[in-house]
Amino acid sequence: MLFQNSAMAALSRRAYWKPSPRCYRFLLVLLVGILSGKLLTTARAKPTLPFQLSQIPGFTHIVERRLMDAMKTYSERRLDVESLRMIYFHDQTVAVVELGPAKRLIGCELIEIYNDADGLELLRNLSAINRPLEISFRDMIKLMEQCEQVDRLNERNSYRATEAPDASSVAYRIAGPDDPIDETGNGSADQTGGSSNGGFLAMIMKNRSSKRGIFYSSSFSLLSGIIPGTKWCGTGDIAESYHDLGDDATMDRCCRTHDLCPMKVRAYQKRYNLSNNSIYTKSHCKCDDMLFECLKQTNTSAAQVMGSVYFNLVQVPCVEDTPAGPQFRKAREGF
């Protein structure tokens, strides 16, 4: 009889058994795994939500507004008052180039066009300098490569384009290594009153004239989706003009050239009969190849991270010319 009572008690304890906290954690992880398999679709080991952000009311407007804020105009900077300025354009890129003696290329400024109406307005304004000439995509790419070479050479020789003083629209000069230059064009760097050591408030005062405020500083660039030390690497840019580069100028040039690609489909935009429903711009494959090679040649840890994220992790597709017209192609691999 005693044995039967013990057996009944054991069965009763089994009937009312409760899982341990460790078991609860295991069940929770299992449940999350099941739900993630239902809610997420996997493409090349990258989870993506099945809905599109462009379907959220107002999201596309926010993206378009950000593009409008990023638009730049011609800075009016040049290296030599005697230089001949030529205007070239193709699709979404306008190039203002300076030609010196024997028509040698001495300086460039590339401007990105965000919509056709603004592009026409820009070309109309630049026609006061010279007649804009349309060139092919291949010629524009060659010109952009030459502009990068000249830009590096000018930096090596400490030559920088400067803005015209208010008193004259043509009184330009070549900035030498001993000349203080203010990136915002509001006077010499000494006018900041030593703001580099003045803390947070001094930094705000230094960038008060910038349309991007404190985000003009690399200290806060990460909040704008920009890699610290750069102004062009990331989601968009925080540069004031083509000549505005971050502390890591070598890598920043790679990103600047890529951002100024003449042929691309921006986030949540349609162009070339292609719809880009992703959160990132899809550029021409030639521009992606140039970015790939430029980051490889830069050969720094930051450039390695940038290339690995763009080409290996995110794997942003590019726009490729085909007999049937422009088509999206998968990203280049093996960075």
C-alpha positions in Angstrom: 0.0 0.0 0.0 2.8 2.3 0.9 4.5 1.5 -2.5 1.3 2.4 -4.3 1.1 5.8 -2.6 4.7 6.6 -3.5 4.0 5.7 -7.1 0.9 7.8 -7.3 2.8 10.8 -5.8 5.5 10.4 -8.4 3.0 10.4 -11.2 1.3 13.4 -9.8 4.6 15.3 -9.8 5.2 14.4 -13.4 1.7 15.5 -14.4 2.3 19.0 -13.0 5.9 19.3 -14.2 7.0 22.9 -15.1 9.8 23.6 -17.6 13.0 25.2 -16.2 14.1 28.8 -17.2 16.7 27.3 -19.4 14.0 25.4 -21.3 12.0 28.6 -21.7 15.0 30.3 -23.3 15.4 27.4 -25.7 11.8 27.5 -26.7 12.0 31.3 -27.1 15.0 31.0 -29.4 13.3 28.2 -31.4 10.1 30.4 -31.8 12.1 33.4 -33.0 13.9 31.2 -35.5 10.6 29.9 -36.8 9.1 33.4 -37.1 12.2 34.7 -38.8 11.9 32.0 -41.4 8.4 33.1 -42.1 8.9 36.8 -42.0 12.2 37.1 -43.8 13.2 36.0 -47.2 16.8 35.1 -47.8 18.7 36.1 -50.9 22.4 35.2 -51.0 22.4 34.8 -47.2 21.1 38.4 -46.7 17.8 38.7 -44.9 15.4 41.3 -46.4 11.9 42.3 -45.3 9.1 41.3 -47.7 7.6 44.8 -47.7 9.2 47.8 -49.4 9.9 51.0 -47.5 8.7 53.0 -50.5 5.2 51.7 -49.6 5.3 53.6 -46.3 3.5 56.9 -46.7 5.9 59.9 -46.9 9.0 57.8 -47.1 9.7 58.5 -50.7 9.2 62.1 -50.0 11.8 62.0 -47.3 14.3 60.4 -49.7 13.6 63.0 -52.4 13.9 65.8 -49.8 17.3 64.5 -48.8 18.4 64.5 -52.4 17.3 68.1 -52.8 19.3 69.1 -49.7 22.4 67.4 -51.1 22.3 69.3 -54.4 25.3 71.5 -55.2 25.9 74.4 -57.6 29.1 75.6 -59.2 31.4 77.0 -56.5 33.0 79.5 -58.9 36.4 78.4 -57.7 39.3 78.2 -60.1 43.1 78.0 -60.1 44.1 80.6 -62.6 42.3 83.8 -63.7 43.7 83.3 -67.2 42.4 79.7 -67.6 39.9 78.7 -70.2 36.8 77.1 -68.7 34.9 74.5 -70.7 31.6 72.9 -69.8 30.9 69.2 -70.5 27.9 67.1 -69.5 26.5 63.7 -69.8 23.2 62.5 -68.3 23.5 63.2 -64.5 27.0 64.8 -64.4 28.3 68.2 -65.4 32.0 68.9 -65.6 33.5 72.4 -65.4 37.2 72.1 -66.4 40.0 74.6 -66.5 42.5 74.6 -69.3 45.8 76.3 -69.0 48.6 77.0 -71.5 48.5 74.6 -74.5 45.0 73.6 -73.4 46.4 71.5 -70.6 44.0 70.4 -68.0 44.8 72.1 -64.7 41.6 71.8 -62.6 38.0 70.4 -62.5 34.8 70.7 -60.7 32.1 68.0 -61.2 28.5 68.7 -60.3 25.8 66.0 -59.8 22.4 66.5 -61.4 19.5 65.2 -59.4 16.7 65.8 -61.8 16.3 66.9 -65.4 14.8 70.3 -64.6 17.6 71.3 -62.3 20.1 70.0 -64.8 18.7 72.3 -67.5 18.8 75.3 -65.1 22.4 74.5 -64.2 23.5 74.3 -67.8 21.6 77.5 -68.6 23.5 79.3 -65.8 26.9 77.8 -66.8 26.3 78.9 -70.4 27.3 82.4 -69.2 30.8 80.9 -68.9 30.9 78.9 -72.1 28.6 76.8 -74.2 27.9 73.4 -72.6 29.0 70.5 -74.8 27.4 67.0 -74.4 29.9 64.1 -74.5 29.5 60.4 -74.4 29.5 58.2 -71.3 32.9 56.8 -72.1 34.4 60.3 -72.7 32.9 61.5 -69.4 34.4 58.6 -67.5 37.8 59.3 -69.1 37.5 63.0 -68.1 36.6 62.1 -64.5 39.7 59.9 -64.3 41.8 62.7 -65.6 40.3 65.1 -63.1 41.1 62.8 -60.2 44.8 62.6 -61.4 45.0 66.4 -61.7 43.3 66.8 -58.2 45.9 64.5 -56.6 48.7 66.4 -58.4 47.4 69.7 -57.3 47.2 68.5 -53.7 50.8 67.2 -53.9 51.9 70.6 -55.1 49.7 72.4 -52.5 47.6 74.1 -55.3 44.0 74.6 -54.3 41.2 76.4 -56.1 39.9 79.4 -54.2 36.7 81.4 -54.3 36.5 84.9 -55.7 36.4 87.8 -53.2 33.1 89.7 -53.0 34.6 92.7 -54.7 35.3 90.9 -57.9 34.0 87.9 -59.8 37.3 87.2 -61.5 40.0 87.9 -58.9 41.1 84.4 -58.4 44.5 83.2 -57.3 46.5 80.1 -56.8 46.6 79.0 -53.2 50.1 78.0 -52.2 51.2 75.9 -49.2 51.5 79.0 -46.9 48.1 80.3 -47.6 45.4 79.6 -45.0 42.2 78.3 -46.7 38.8 78.2 -45.2 36.8 75.3 -46.7 33.5 77.4 -46.4 35.0 80.3 -48.3 34.4 82.8 -45.4 37.9 83.9 -44.8 41.1 82.4 -43.5 41.2 79.5 -41.1 42.5 81.8 -38.3 39.1 83.5 -38.1 37.7 80.6 -36.2 39.7 81.7 -33.2 41.3 78.4 -32.5 38.0 76.5 -32.5 39.8 73.3 -33.0 40.5 73.3 -29.3 37.4 75.1 -28.2 35.2 72.1 -27.6 31.6 71.4 -28.7 30.4 75.0 -28.8 33.4 76.1 -30.8 32.8 73.4 -33.3 29.2 74.5 -33.8 30.3 78.1 -34.3 32.9 77.0 -36.8 30.3 75.2 -38.9 27.5 77.7 -38.4 27.6 78.9 -42.0 27.5 75.3 -43.3 24.1 74.2 -44.6 24.7 70.9 -42.9 25.4 72.4 -39.5 27.4 70.3 -37.0 27.2 67.3 -39.4 29.7 69.1 -41.5 32.2 67.9 -38.9 33.6 64.4 -39.2 33.0 64.0 -35.5 29.3 63.8 -36.3 29.4 62.4 -39.8 28.5 58.9 -38.6 25.0 60.2 -37.6 24.5 61.2 -41.2 25.5 57.7 -42.4 29.0 58.8 -43.5 32.2 57.0 -42.6 34.2 59.2 -40.1 37.1 60.9 -41.7 35.3 61.2 -45.0 32.5 63.3 -46.5 31.6 61.2 -49.5 31.7 57.6 -48.3 28.4 56.4 -47.1 24.7 57.2 -47.6 24.9 60.4 -49.6 27.5 63.0 -48.7 28.0 65.9 -46.3 30.4 67.9 -48.6 29.8 71.5 -49.3 31.3 71.3 -52.8 33.3 69.1 -55.1 36.5 70.4 -53.5 35.4 69.6 -50.0 37.1 66.4 -48.8 37.5 64.7 -45.4 40.6 64.0 -43.5 41.0 60.7 -45.4 41.2 62.4 -48.7 42.5 59.5 -50.6 39.6 57.2 -49.9 37.2 60.1 -50.1 38.2 60.7 -53.7 37.2 57.1 -54.5 33.8 57.7 -53.1 33.4 61.1 -54.6 34.0 59.8 -58.1 31.6 57.0 -57.5 28.9 59.4 -56.2 29.3 61.5 -59.3 28.8 58.6 -61.7 27.0 59.9 -64.8 24.6 57.0 -65.0 22.7 55.7 -62.0 19.3 55.0 -60.6 18.8 56.5 -57.1 17.0 55.0 -54.2 13.2 54.7 -54.8 13.6 56.3 -58.2 12.9 55.1 -61.8 15.3 55.8 -64.7 16.2 54.0 -67.9 13.0 52.0 -67.5 14.4 50.5 -64.3 12.8 50.9 -60.9 15.2 51.0 -57.9 13.1 50.0 -54.9 16.1 49.7 -52.5 17.5 52.1 -50.0 20.8 52.6 -52.0 21.7 54.1 -55.3 22.6 51.6 -58.1 25.3 53.1 -60.3 26.7 52.0 -63.7 28.9 48.9 -63.4 31.9 50.9 -64.8 31.6 53.3 -61.9 31.4 50.3 -59.5 34.6 48.9 -61.1 36.3 52.2 -60.6 35.4 52.3 -57.0 36.6 48.7 -56.5 40.0 49.4 -58.0 40.4 52.7 -56.3 39.7 51.3 -52.8 42.1 48.4 -53.6 44.8 50.8 -54.5 44.2 53.0 -51.5 45.1 49.9 -49.4 44.1 51.1 -45.9 42.1 49.4 -43.3 39.3 52.0 -43.8 39.2 51.4 -47.5 39.2 47.6 -46.9 36.2 47.9 -44.6 34.4 50.2 -47.1 35.0 47.8 -50.0 34.1 44.7 -48.0 30.8 46.3 -46.9 29.8 47.6 -50.3 30.9 44.6 -52.5 30.9 41.6 -50.2 28.2 42.3 -47.5 25.6 44.6 -49.0 26.4 43.5 -52.6 24.8 46.5 -54.3 23.7 45.6 -57.9 24.9 47.9 -60.7 23.5 49.1 -64.0 24.9 47.4 -67.1 24.5 48.3 -70.8 23.0 45.4 -72.7 21.6 45.0 -76.3 18.2 45.2 -74.7 19.0 48.4 -72.9 20.3 49.1 -69.3 19.7 46.2 -66.9 20.5 45.6 -63.3 23.4 43.2 -62.7 24.6 41.5 -59.5 27.5 43.2 -57.7 31.1 42.5 -58.4 32.5 39.9 -55.9 35.8 39.1 -54.3 36.9 42.4 -52.8 
